[in-house]
Amino acid sequence: MINIKDHKTLNIFDPLPFLGPKRRRLMESSWAKVFRDHVLGALPVDKIFKNYHWAMGRPTKELYAMLGAMILQQMQDLTDEETVHEYAFSIEWHYALDITDESDQGSYLCPKTLWAMRFLLTQQNLYGVLFESVTDHLAKVFAVDTSKQRCDSVHLFSNMRHLGRIGLFRHTIKKFLINLKRHHKDLFEALDKGLTDRYVSKQGEAVFSLVKPSESIGTLETIGADLFFLIERFKDHGQITAMSSYQLMVRLLKEQCHVEQDGQTQVQRVSIKPNKEVPSDSLQNPSDPEATYDGHKGQGFQMQVSETYSEEEKKPLSLITEVIVEPAHKSDTDALIPLIEATQKRGLGPEKALADAAYGSDENCEKAKALGVEVVSPVMGKLQENALTLSDFTLNAEATVSRCPQGHAPVKVKHKKSKYIAVFGVQTCSGCPRLKNCPVHSGKKGYYLRYDAKTLRLAKRRAYEKTPEFQEDYRFRAGIEGTMSQLDRKTGLKHLRVRGLAAVSFCATLKAVGINILRAVAFKNGENGDTSAQKQGNLGLFDLIYVFKERLSYRITTFVVQIKHYFGLDSLGSQILSKLAA
């Protein structure tokens, strides 16, 4: 049965009557106030209605509070046990989630309920809806300017062990043998005991851990032969080939080994591929088959992040507008357009986007231009020292060459569609001291400079990179590195407690929501100035009255206790004095 609470209706009574002015001021300036006022009511509870009956079954936990707990867990990087504890006892959590019922029914959260809600949000991809709802609402409330944005990627490590090639083979085979023993014990016992002991027994594991570097190739060949034997042994057994652990062995053999057939004996032999031939999307650990490899950052996943920025001195609120979690081997080049399109669908699209060279391919710049977005990014690739490019030539309004870097005019110029040719005389170029570094090539009738529209665009971009205007624009891109650091320091983004793309996406996306909330808190406090030491030290009239009341109440209560103790008053007399003290 659906259980929701109307959080837009104000409380008649103060939900925190026991807080004094100092603790109340701390609460008002904390994340809990912003969460209660601007986030709780914006949570997309209506998206999960279909999973519950409106009248039948046990009542759910209050759904707004449950969705809020999902965000707060990732924002504060808590374990499940810590989340249950905070939900039960934290005053900040109760205030933020509008929990006014102090009974177990209202303030206790069962770990299984937490797991069930997380499973529901993960399976139905509702964590993305959570991110969009909260971010869009904060952008509207705080009037965030999204016309200028920057993007970059951050590497994520899932909760898996880093394995070398020997460890990868051994763990994959061991995983299969354990599953085989559990579900098909007769087939497991029919295998050679020496083979099973090598991977299942503790003594066998110790052997692999003591392999010398000089013996690693031979050990890999032996393990590869065992892998191939097990695959061939059960390839005709339908129930076993359907096992995920068997399919991991098949994948591992394909990615890491060559299987060759001897022309004379017709016997198939297994050889290990060199490291450079293993693809980057290969299996990294059988416990997390979706994790891949990045040549610079290692195993795991990555998250593409787009955020707003401002060039003003008084910084407005900066929000993360979009996140995309993907395997680590994916190229940043393919991420720019999806980020732009995702933000434009929600009305948060940029007019200018800053990105590093990996995002700024010519194709991406042209697609972004068609979407109405200017991409500011360096051209990928480093030129050789003293090398001349098309940008060193003088071009006229028709984009044809009028002068070379040495000041010589071409003999002939051709232009057809997007192709351009400039021909320079033989005598002019043959004696040029910069010929070795020049992009012209000798031909039958002279030296030819050939280029197309793409080369022309890249040349213009390279020339623009050297201008102060580009440097002034592009210097703001470095600010996103601070965002990546904040995600890691505040929410523990880079080292997650989960495995698998779906679970990693859930955690990483909600951590980005948490950063947006914390940024909104910092912006609100900075704008109002309520947290400054000077203003905290000045009490208003009502604050003084409240302090006086608290002190007087304490004196009266102490006096009443002494009177009751001295005269031994009955319950009626005690009630009368208690009323007077109140």
Summary of the structure (lengths in Angstrom):
residues: 582
radius of gyration: 33.6
end to end distance: 41.7
largest distance: 123.2
contacts: 1694
relative contact order: 0.11
helix: 54%
strand: 13%
